[in-house]
Amino acid sequence: MKTISFNKVWLTGNEKNYITQALSEGKTCGNGNFTHKCQSFFEEKLGSCKCLLTTSCTDALEMCAMLAGIQPGDEVIVPSYTFVSTALAFVRQGARIVFADSRMDNPCIDEQKLEALVTPRTRAIVPVHYAGIACDMDVILAVAERHNLLVIEDAAQAIDSFYKGRPLGSIGHLAAFSFHETKNIQCGEGGLLAINDPRFVKRSEILWEKGTNRAEFFRGEINKYGWVDTGSSFLPPEYVAAFLWAQLEALDSIQQKRKEIWNMYYQNLQGISSLSLPVLPDYATNNAHAFYAVCATSEERTALIRYLKSHGVYSVFHYLSLHKSDFVKNQKWEVEELPQADKYTDCLVRFPLFYALEPDEVKYICEQIKSFYTSERDEASFGER
């Protein structure tokens, strides 16, 4: 039986070459030539004031929380349907998270419900571009402007995706990207902080360099450096940047292949009445980070995943609503019912999507999904599949 994993890491072939080059240059601690190449790539692509590589997207989000000056008692609006890091970065600074529901047509934050969540203690809104599909940033920015709030984009999944022609990650005051091995562009573990508001540039380098003004020293702007602020060791080693550079060089070809796979899914899965396919708003582009669908019920999703696995296809669900997590219960925060977040928690399923996935494998996966839905068993038997 054919076996198709959910994800498979793809290498361009230059990763080892560039890592060897980085090692031969004798600088392994980071902020060397490959770090500068990667950061310049994103500064040009995003038009950001400054971009800094980090060891993870979580680290980039933690830097965002520090730069935003989040203090105990502050509130930050975060979608419930997201990875824990989106909230955790602000919790570590003492914030109380105010959870927002998702849209009815896709898992992104429901922009129309944000205004009602703002209080005098609110400091920031953190939209998450789920599956690389843009949130409606004009609405979010308007709410933020009315209440003098920061907008921090969680663009973990959003490389090479756009909102009304603007790159995701370039629109909010700050943004964070992920290069985890499950992302379109990866280096095992890695992230990026994008700074789009010039007032945060100087301090971002200090936080990045363990609270010191070391970056200014190495540029020759000061004659010594010391401890001037808080911070941490957010900078990845140079060989990680070298790996990432090999991936970034291949961005266009990687994206083309992923989009071809995504389109094959979308075309082949039309017409299944109880399976809702991704909705792409007219203001957003698709970067083919993930192909997901939403089942009618949680029982249906469980049965579909089990059925596909029995036929050699590994599909998975995704996030669990953060507002129902044990952590939030232990904090005794008051939380509202968020039915859309719970719907995606219970019913969303993701299918394999990676560079090396072949067209005949996509066809096979789609055939198995159709077979599940066209079998003679009725919906009542989903739990027994």
PLY file of the C-alpha trace (Angstrom):
ply
format ascii 1.0
element vertex 385
property float x
property float y
property float z
element edge 384
property int vertex1
property int vertex2
end_header
0.00 0.00 0.00
1.18 3.51 -0.85
2.12 5.60 2.20
2.04 9.39 2.04
3.24 11.37 5.05
1.70 14.68 6.06
4.96 16.57 5.59
8.37 15.84 4.13
11.37 18.16 4.36
12.79 19.23 0.98
16.35 20.46 0.47
17.52 22.52 -2.48
20.98 20.91 -2.54
22.85 24.07 -1.52
22.22 23.84 2.22
25.33 21.74 2.89
27.45 23.89 0.57
26.49 27.11 2.33
26.87 25.60 5.80
30.40 24.47 4.81
31.09 27.98 3.54
29.87 29.51 6.80
32.09 27.17 8.80
35.10 27.92 6.61
34.62 31.65 7.21
35.28 30.94 10.88
32.17 32.67 12.25
29.52 30.35 13.65
27.84 32.47 16.34
25.57 34.43 14.01
25.24 37.93 12.55
27.70 37.06 9.80
27.46 37.15 6.02
24.55 34.72 5.67
22.58 36.42 8.43
23.02 39.73 6.60
21.99 38.15 3.28
18.76 36.76 4.76
17.88 39.97 6.57
18.54 42.10 3.50
16.39 39.74 1.43
13.41 40.34 3.68
14.02 44.06 4.11
13.86 44.40 0.34
10.92 42.02 -0.10
8.82 43.50 2.69
10.03 47.09 2.55
10.56 46.89 6.32
12.74 49.33 8.26
14.64 46.42 9.76
14.51 42.61 9.75
16.24 40.43 12.31
16.66 36.66 12.18
15.64 34.82 15.35
15.90 31.25 16.54
12.13 30.79 16.15
8.90 32.62 15.40
8.15 32.33 19.12
11.30 34.36 19.84
10.27 36.95 17.25
6.85 37.26 18.92
8.50 37.61 22.32
10.59 40.45 20.92
7.37 42.03 19.64
5.88 41.86 23.13
8.99 43.49 24.61
9.08 46.22 21.95
5.37 46.90 22.51
6.15 47.59 26.16
3.55 45.11 27.39
3.20 45.26 31.17
1.27 43.26 33.78
-2.39 44.20 33.57
-2.29 45.10 29.88
-4.64 43.33 27.47
-3.75 41.94 24.05
-6.34 40.71 21.54
-5.41 37.36 20.01
-7.48 34.86 17.99
-8.37 31.74 19.96
-7.73 29.55 16.92
-3.95 29.82 16.70
-0.76 28.24 18.01
0.02 28.83 21.68
3.07 31.01 20.88
0.81 33.80 19.58
-0.59 34.26 23.08
2.34 33.01 25.16
4.72 35.73 23.98
2.47 38.37 25.59
1.56 36.31 28.65
5.28 36.17 29.49
5.20 39.98 29.75
2.24 39.82 32.13
-0.59 40.47 29.68
-4.10 39.16 29.94
-5.17 37.69 26.61
-8.56 38.67 25.22
-9.56 35.97 22.78
-11.28 36.76 19.48
-13.39 34.42 17.41
-12.64 33.33 13.84
-14.53 34.29 10.71
-17.30 32.09 9.42
-15.66 31.68 5.99
-12.07 31.03 7.12
-10.08 30.56 10.35
-8.64 34.10 10.41
-9.67 36.52 13.16
-13.19 37.97 12.84
-12.31 41.59 12.18
-15.89 42.77 12.62
-15.94 41.72 16.28
-12.68 43.38 17.34
-14.08 46.77 18.36
-16.25 45.20 21.06
-13.17 43.56 22.62
-11.22 46.79 23.11
-11.01 48.20 26.65
-8.91 50.99 28.21
-6.31 48.31 29.04
-5.92 47.04 25.45
-2.46 47.61 24.00
-2.26 45.50 20.84
-4.12 43.37 18.29
-2.34 40.28 16.95
-3.91 39.03 13.70
-2.80 35.59 12.50
-2.77 35.02 8.73
-3.98 31.42 8.87
-2.60 29.18 6.08
-1.01 32.29 4.56
-4.42 33.84 3.80
-4.59 37.50 4.82
-6.80 38.90 7.51
-8.70 42.05 6.45
-5.95 44.40 7.52
-7.74 47.66 6.63
-10.44 46.88 9.18
-7.89 45.88 11.82
-5.73 48.96 11.23
-8.79 51.21 11.48
-9.74 49.76 14.86
-6.14 50.10 16.04
-5.92 53.72 14.91
-9.17 54.67 16.66
-7.87 53.26 19.95
-4.13 53.96 19.59
-3.21 50.27 19.52
-0.29 48.43 18.00
-0.88 45.83 15.28
1.49 42.87 15.43
1.15 40.43 12.54
1.67 36.75 13.29
2.86 35.93 9.79
4.31 32.54 10.74
2.62 30.87 7.74
2.50 33.89 5.46
5.75 34.16 3.51
5.17 35.35 -0.08
1.49 36.10 0.46
-0.20 39.47 -0.01
-3.05 41.73 1.10
-4.22 44.10 -1.64
-0.77 43.86 -3.18
1.12 44.44 0.08
3.30 41.63 1.48
1.96 40.10 4.66
4.29 41.02 7.48
4.80 44.53 6.09
1.48 46.04 7.20
1.43 46.00 11.00
3.85 47.90 13.22
5.70 44.62 13.82
5.54 41.10 12.39
6.90 37.62 13.05
7.67 34.82 10.55
8.46 31.13 11.07
11.00 28.92 9.28
10.06 25.73 11.12
10.45 22.58 9.02
6.68 22.52 8.35
6.75 25.95 6.65
7.15 26.78 2.94
10.71 28.00 3.57
12.48 26.28 6.43
15.75 25.81 8.28
14.58 23.30 10.86
13.88 25.94 13.48
14.07 29.66 12.80
12.16 32.91 12.67
12.25 36.55 11.66
11.20 39.81 13.27
10.08 42.47 10.78
10.01 46.04 12.06
7.80 48.38 10.03
7.72 51.31 12.47
11.09 53.14 12.72
10.63 53.96 16.41
11.30 50.28 17.25
14.47 49.78 15.19
17.15 50.84 17.67
15.68 48.96 20.62
15.08 45.83 18.55
18.82 45.43 18.00
19.46 45.85 21.73
16.89 43.22 22.69
18.32 40.94 19.99
21.83 41.32 21.42
21.00 40.32 25.02
20.20 43.85 26.15
23.48 45.35 24.95
24.32 47.99 22.33
26.73 45.53 20.71
25.30 46.03 17.20
26.16 49.75 17.31
29.67 48.91 18.50
30.36 46.54 15.61
29.14 49.19 13.14
31.66 51.58 14.66
28.98 53.95 15.97
30.22 53.72 19.59
33.65 52.85 21.05
32.43 50.29 23.59
29.28 48.37 24.36
27.52 47.38 27.55
24.26 46.39 29.18
21.60 49.02 28.47
18.21 47.24 28.43
16.44 43.93 28.83
16.74 41.31 26.10
17.75 37.74 25.44
19.81 35.53 23.12
17.48 35.65 20.12
20.14 35.43 17.38
20.49 32.08 15.52
23.93 30.64 14.65
25.42 31.44 11.26
25.07 27.91 9.88
21.27 28.15 10.40
21.26 31.37 8.35
23.34 29.60 5.69
20.75 26.81 5.49
17.95 29.39 5.26
19.71 31.29 2.47
19.72 28.17 0.30
15.95 27.94 0.76
15.34 31.62 0.09
17.25 31.40 -3.21
14.70 28.78 -4.30
11.63 30.64 -3.04
10.02 31.16 -6.45
10.35 27.53 -7.57
9.18 26.24 -4.18
6.13 28.48 -4.31
5.26 27.53 -7.87
5.29 23.81 -7.02
3.28 24.25 -3.82
0.65 26.31 -5.61
0.32 23.64 -8.30
-0.33 21.04 -5.59
-2.83 23.32 -3.81
-4.73 23.94 -7.05
-4.88 20.20 -7.78
-6.54 19.62 -4.41
-8.97 22.46 -4.93
-10.00 21.34 -8.42
-10.32 17.67 -7.54
-12.31 18.09 -4.33
-15.13 20.20 -5.67
-18.70 19.00 -5.17
-18.43 17.16 -1.84
-21.43 18.63 -0.06
-20.33 18.24 3.57
-16.69 19.20 2.99
-16.04 22.96 2.92
-12.95 23.95 0.93
-10.76 27.02 1.68
-12.25 30.42 0.92
-9.89 33.04 -0.49
-11.16 36.62 0.02
-10.77 38.96 -2.94
-8.20 41.03 -1.01
-5.91 38.06 -0.35
-3.52 35.85 -2.31
-2.70 32.20 -1.68
0.84 31.14 -0.78
-0.10 27.43 -0.61
1.13 27.01 2.92
-1.57 24.44 3.66
-4.54 22.78 2.06
-7.31 22.33 4.59
-11.01 21.54 4.54
-13.76 21.76 7.14
-15.91 18.72 7.82
-19.54 18.97 8.89
-18.93 17.41 12.31
-16.06 16.32 14.54
-17.18 12.70 14.13
-16.93 13.06 10.38
-13.41 14.49 10.66
-12.26 11.71 12.97
-13.66 9.12 10.60
-12.07 10.78 7.55
-8.62 10.92 9.18
-8.95 7.28 10.22
-10.12 6.23 6.76
-7.27 8.02 5.01
-4.73 6.53 7.40
-6.06 3.04 6.65
-5.30 3.81 2.99
-1.78 5.09 3.67
-2.51 8.83 3.76
-1.60 10.81 6.86
-3.87 13.82 7.40
-4.10 15.84 10.60
-6.26 18.33 12.46
-4.78 21.58 13.72
-5.15 23.98 16.65
-7.20 23.54 19.82
-9.10 26.66 20.88
-6.83 28.51 23.30
-9.74 29.98 25.24
-10.64 26.43 26.37
-7.08 25.42 27.29
-6.12 24.25 30.78
-3.80 27.25 31.10
-6.63 29.74 30.55
-8.90 27.86 32.95
-6.18 28.01 35.60
-5.84 31.77 35.08
-9.56 32.09 35.80
-9.92 34.61 32.99
-13.45 35.39 31.90
-13.89 34.13 28.36
-16.75 34.37 25.92
-18.12 31.54 23.83
-16.29 31.50 20.48
-18.27 29.13 18.26
-16.27 29.57 15.07
-12.94 28.87 16.77
-14.51 25.75 18.27
-15.85 24.72 14.87
-12.37 24.82 13.33
-10.95 23.03 16.37
-13.47 20.21 15.94
-13.86 20.03 12.16
-10.80 21.34 10.27
-8.54 18.76 8.63
-5.27 19.31 6.74
-4.06 17.14 3.89
-0.43 16.45 2.86
1.24 19.37 1.09
5.00 19.49 0.55
7.37 20.21 -2.33
8.14 16.57 -3.17
4.47 15.52 -3.32
3.85 14.21 -6.83
0.71 14.81 -8.94
-0.21 11.13 -8.91
-0.01 11.18 -5.10
-2.31 14.19 -4.90
-4.70 12.39 -7.25
-4.58 9.29 -5.04
-5.31 11.34 -1.91
-8.27 13.02 -3.59
-9.58 9.66 -4.78
-9.48 8.32 -1.22
-11.28 11.39 0.12
-13.98 10.98 -2.53
-14.20 7.29 -1.76
-14.83 8.08 1.89
-17.70 10.39 1.01
-19.22 8.22 -1.71
-19.21 4.96 0.23
-22.54 3.35 0.88
-22.30 4.00 4.64
-24.40 6.92 5.78
-23.24 9.76 8.04
-24.47 7.97 11.14
-21.77 5.37 10.71
-18.84 7.84 10.58
-17.84 6.93 14.12
-17.38 3.29 13.10
-15.12 3.79 10.10
0 1
1 2
2 3
3 4
4 5
5 6
6 7
7 8
8 9
9 10
10 11
11 12
12 13
13 14
14 15
15 16
16 17
17 18
18 19
19 20
20 21
21 22
22 23
23 24
24 25
25 26
26 27
27 28
28 29
29 30
30 31
31 32
32 33
33 34
34 35
35 36
36 37
37 38
38 39
39 40
40 41
41 42
42 43
43 44
44 45
45 46
46 47
47 48
48 49
49 50
50 51
51 52
52 53
53 54
54 55
55 56
56 57
57 58
58 59
59 60
60 61
61 62
62 63
63 64
64 65
65 66
66 67
67 68
68 69
69 70
70 71
71 72
72 73
73 74
74 75
75 76
76 77
77 78
78 79
79 80
80 81
81 82
82 83
83 84
84 85
85 86
86 87
87 88
88 89
89 90
90 91
91 92
92 93
93 94
94 95
95 96
96 97
97 98
98 99
99 100
100 101
101 102
102 103
103 104
104 105
105 106
106 107
107 108
108 109
109 110
110 111
111 112
112 113
113 114
114 115
115 116
116 117
117 118
118 119
119 120
120 121
121 122
122 123
123 124
124 125
125 126
126 127
127 128
128 129
129 130
130 131
131 132
132 133
133 134
134 135
135 136
136 137
137 138
138 139
139 140
140 141
141 142
142 143
143 144
144 145
145 146
146 147
147 148
148 149
149 150
150 151
151 152
152 153
153 154
154 155
155 156
156 157
157 158
158 159
159 160
160 161
161 162
162 163
163 164
164 165
165 166
166 167
167 168
168 169
169 170
170 171
171 172
172 173
173 174
174 175
175 176
176 177
177 178
178 179
179 180
180 181
181 182
182 183
183 184
184 185
185 186
186 187
187 188
188 189
189 190
190 191
191 192
192 193
193 194
194 195
195 196
196 197
197 198
198 199
199 200
200 201
201 202
202 203
203 204
204 205
205 206
206 207
207 208
208 209
209 210
210 211
211 212
212 213
213 214
214 215
215 216
216 217
217 218
218 219
219 220
220 221
221 222
222 223
223 224
224 225
225 226
226 227
227 228
228 229
229 230
230 231
231 232
232 233
233 234
234 235
235 236
236 237
237 238
238 239
239 240
240 241
241 242
242 243
243 244
244 245
245 246
246 247
247 248
248 249
249 250
250 251
251 252
252 253
253 254
254 255
255 256
256 257
257 258
258 259
259 260
260 261
261 262
262 263
263 264
264 265
265 266
266 267
267 268
268 269
269 270
270 271
271 272
272 273
273 274
274 275
275 276
276 277
277 278
278 279
279 280
280 281
281 282
282 283
283 284
284 285
285 286
286 287
287 288
288 289
289 290
290 291
291 292
292 293
293 294
294 295
295 296
296 297
297 298
298 299
299 300
300 301
301 302
302 303
303 304
304 305
305 306
306 307
307 308
308 309
309 310
310 311
311 312
312 313
313 314
314 315
315 316
316 317
317 318
318 319
319 320
320 321
321 322
322 323
323 324
324 325
325 326
326 327
327 328
328 329
329 330
330 331
331 332
332 333
333 334
334 335
335 336
336 337
337 338
338 339
339 340
340 341
341 342
342 343
343 344
344 345
345 346
346 347
347 348
348 349
349 350
350 351
351 352
352 353
353 354
354 355
355 356
356 357
357 358
358 359
359 360
360 361
361 362
362 363
363 364
364 365
365 366
366 367
367 368
368 369
369 370
370 371
371 372
372 373
373 374
374 375
375 376
376 377
377 378
378 379
379 380
380 381
381 382
382 383
383 384
